């Protein structure tokens, strides 16, 4: 059997290539199999991980995540100067950075981009609630002034989806985006929907000096081209990886591990990777009634859901804490409501109390992430035992990310996420993200958490956030899971990560 690449891809372990390695030769084209066609190439407009995976090569943000998920400058020249009261962030910008159209980036572009981000992106809207003003102090300095202290700001400026990317000021008025011009190491060469997204090396790229540092630091462009190939069927992704068709294949069914190990590829496990989640539509329909949501919470059996989705406990853990052990945010507050084997009787009583009238509960899911679909199937079985009529709406992932924007089309949708370094990056923490969870109890807990800068005090305040999540059931965390991908033996220089990136990667000759 081939050796197993086993990677801890949590807050504690974005590892880096060792120093002193020989400079690889440039050249080569790789095909990367993804779960499907991204709904957009505008990373401001979507929280989908697939969008972030592709577009992080084209566009860049002021900051990004380095080793151990520390925040590190990307288009910013340094960390911001933060006033003593925590209300002003003065950000120096790198000079000599060029856009793909050959123009130079300056503060006017950053200002226009941040203004667009606050209007278009869900995370930008989240930040806009506490931002009083953004201004350009000179050509290479911007200042953000807050209405009140807001600890997650730099994390929001660093994430690659619903992302605060910097684009030319003249393009910032576009919505939807039609000109995909960024500062990244690769530029968009061609997109053929449902066939490929072809990126080519940007020869004018201005990289950071020094060593690679997680998603930051030096970004070398050894590959000539990267082609992201949508392969919606997970078994087809597996077969392509086994045959050596793809240099990297993402989001593979865990039961394919042995087949991958015996093929022309190397299996790659990222542990702990993230959490599958059922998001409730709290805005309208059945789940606008908290008693219905509590009935769902009581009915579900994460033990069976995770077993169906991942098979072996090597790939999952039944865990109700929003973050697993080892994370600063781990706590056990509120998890009595998380029943590993469900409580059908309690669910049926809650459903009766809610006055349920037999209206179908619509679960929006996709088979492109096969474990999402399996979780939805088991959820359907338990919810029907509790007395619900359940309608499973199975669509393409791009359709799901579009349909979840319309509260009239669904009651629950299935999704998953890596464990994000800052809890306020999770979509449901924003009132404007699909699910639209917005209550006084939420605001009280989240605002206190976001206003505190001290890490130890924030960890304690997060307990109240987890408590209100369980009290109001806007989401249902199924458990923890490990992800499986596949990498060609000839592909070197990659740092395995939740959102795989291919700068610094090269093909061994």
Buried (B, 14 or more C-beta within 10 A) or exposed (E): EEEEBEBBBBBEBBBBBEEEEEEBEEEBEBBBBBBBBBBBBBBBBBBBBBBBBBBBBBBBBBBBBBBEBEBBBBBBBEBBEBBEEBBBBBBBBBEEBBBBEEEEBBBBBBBBBBBBBBEBBBBBBBBBBBBEEBEBEEEBBBBBBBEEBBBBBBBBBBBBBBBBBBBBBBBBEEEEBEEBBBBBBBBBEEBEEEEBBBBBBBEEBBBBEEBBBBBBBBBBBBBBBBBBBBBBBBEEBBBBBBEEBBBBBBBBBBBBBEBBBEBBBBBBBBBBBBBBBBBBBBBEBBBBBBBBBBBBBBBBBBBBBBBBBBBEEEBBBBBBBBBBEEBBBBBEBBBEBBBBEBBBEBBBBBBEEBEBEEEEBBBBBBBBBBBBBBBBBBBBBBBEBBBBEBBBBBBBBBBBBBBBEEBEBBBBBBBBBBBBBBBBBBBBBBBBBBBBBEBEEBEEBBBBBBBBEEEEEBBEBBBBBBBBBBBBBBBBBBBBBBBBBBBBEBBBBBBBBBBBBBBBBBBEE
